[in-house]
């Protein structure tokens, strides 16, 4: 049977759903590059570095000629077999303006590479309106808890075309939680807007981007 590798597949095969949700099994370290034009954020590039174990597994599966580089065919296979399924999980990116939180529906410019036996992904999120401008939040978070998300050093890079650059801080969100079902299946993609019995509550660390008054 042809395998369709995704972030969830490895543990779906070897672990039960209850154990899957007990603690994360993949570590993602993120760097976010925001592209500003004045006070408007036009989009951001998300870069992920994966932990040694997951990197080794994915490189073994997709770098078929073992040359340390993903050629065009390997990259296409990696995109289809190890990345694009994340659209069902909002690409692990949560955007928030005031009390409204959304996930990107699509991304572009997917890239993948290897460095010192670690796997890296990057992709671009275009902001098609001025919703995310002078004051907004972004979090990288996997509501299934299969992946533990951290921010790198640097966590944020600001590209400003004109004007003063915004500032940022990473804050622990205690007002706008994310709800998830710890007893759900590994492929449960339900987005819960409100708490209900049986759901747990998470408070993802958010990057708060804003301009000083």
N, C-alpha and C positions, 0 to 999 in steps of 0.2 A: 504494500500500500504506500502510495506516495505521501511523504510527510509534509505537513505544512507547519513549519516551525514558527512559533510566535513566542512572546515573552511567557505565556502561560503554559505552553505545551509540555515542557520538561516535567514540571511538577504535576500537571494533570495526569501524566502517565504513571508516575511513581508514588504520588502521595494522595491521601484522601483530602476532601475539601476542608474538613475540620482542621487538619494539620496545616494545610495550605494557609489558612487564615491566622495561624497562631503567631507567626512572625515572618518578616520579609526574608527573601532568599536571594535577591539581586540588589546590589547597591549601585545607584546612579548618582554621579556627581555632575551638577549642572553649572554651566556658565551661560548667562543670558546677555546678548548684545542688543540694545535698543537703538533704533534709528530715528532720530528726531529731526524735524524741520521746524525751527522755532519752538512753539509750545505743543506742537502736534507730533505724536509718535506714529510713524508710518508703518512700523512693524518691528519684529524682533527675530533674531536668530538664536535658536536654542541648541546648545552643544552639550552632549552627554559623554561622560567617560564611565565605562562599566568596570566592575570589580574583576579580579583576576580569574575567578572560576567561570563566571558567565562569559567573559571575553574568550577564554580558551575553548569553551564549548562552541560558541558561535563561529570563531575563526576556524576551528576544526571542521565544522559543517559547511562553511561557505567559501573558504579559501582553498579550493580543490587542488590547485597546483603547488600549494605551500610555499609561495614566493614572497609572502608578507605584504602583498598588495592585492586589493580587489580589482580585477579587471572588469570590463564592461558587463560581461555575462554574469560574473560572480556578484557584481553590485546589483544587477537587476534581480537576480535570485534572492539576494539578501533583502532588497526592498520588498519584494512580494512575499517572501517567506518569513522575514524576521522584523518587519517594521510596519507595513501599511495596515495590518490588523489593529494597530493602536488607535486608528480613527474611531473604533468602537468604544474606546476609553478616553476620548478627547485628547489623545496624544499626551496624557498625563499633565496637561497644562490647564490651569484654572486662572481665568482672568476675572477681575472684579472691579467694578466702578460703583462706588457707594455700596448699596446692599445687593446689587445684581451681579451674580456670578455666572459666567458662561465658559464653555470649552470651544476651542477652534474646531470648525467643521472640516477644514482641509489645511494642508501645509504644502510647501513647495521646496525645491532645491535640496532634496535629500542627498546627503553625502555620508559615506562611511569609510573609515580608514583604521589602520593599525599603527600603534606606536609603542615600542617596548612591550609587545605582547598584550597590550590593552586595546580593547575595541572602543572606537569613538563613533558617535552619530552626530550629525547636525541637520537641522531643517529650519525653514523660514516660515514665519506666520505673518501674513500681511493684514494690517488693520485697514479695512476698507472705508471707514468713516472716522470722524474725530472723537469717537467715544473715549478712546484711551489717549488722553492728552495730558493735561497739566497735573492730574492727580489720579492714580490708579494703582492696582495691585496685580501681581502675578505670582502664582505658586506652582511648583512642580510637585505633583503628589499622585500616588497611585491608590485609589480608593479600595482596590482589592487587597492591598497590603502585601502583594507578591514582591513589589519593589520598594526599597527604602530610598527616599530621595534626599540628597544633601546638596548644598551649594558649595561651589569650588572657590579657589583663590586665584583670580578674582571671581566673585559671584556675578558681578555686573560690569559690563562695558557700555559706555554711552558714546554714540556717534551723533554729533550735533552739526547740522549743515549751516545753521545760522543762529545767532543769538546766544543767550546764556544757557549753559547746560543744566539739566535738572540734577537733583541729588536723589539718593535712595537710602533706604534702611531695610533691614530684614527684621520683621516683627512677628511675634507669636500671636496669631489671631485667636481671640477668645470671644468674639462677638458673632462671627459669621462661620459656623461650623459646616463640615461636610459630613453627611450621614451615609452609613454603609451597613450592609447586612453581613455579619460575621458567619452566619450559617448558610450563606448563599453558595451556589456552585462557583467553581473557579472561573467560569465564563459568564458570570452574572454581570450584565452591563447596565443594570437599572440605575438611573440617576434619581435620587430622592431629594425632593425639594423641601420636605418637612419631615420632622421626626415622627416615627410611629413605633408602637411596641415591637421589640425584636431588633431594632436598629441600634447601632453604636454611633458615637459621635467622635469626630476627629477635628483637630484644629491645625491645619497645615501652616507652616511658616511661610509668610508671604514677603515678596519684594515690593516695598512701597516706593513708587517713583513719583516725585513731586517737585515743584518749583518753590523755592523760598520766596516768601512775601517781601 
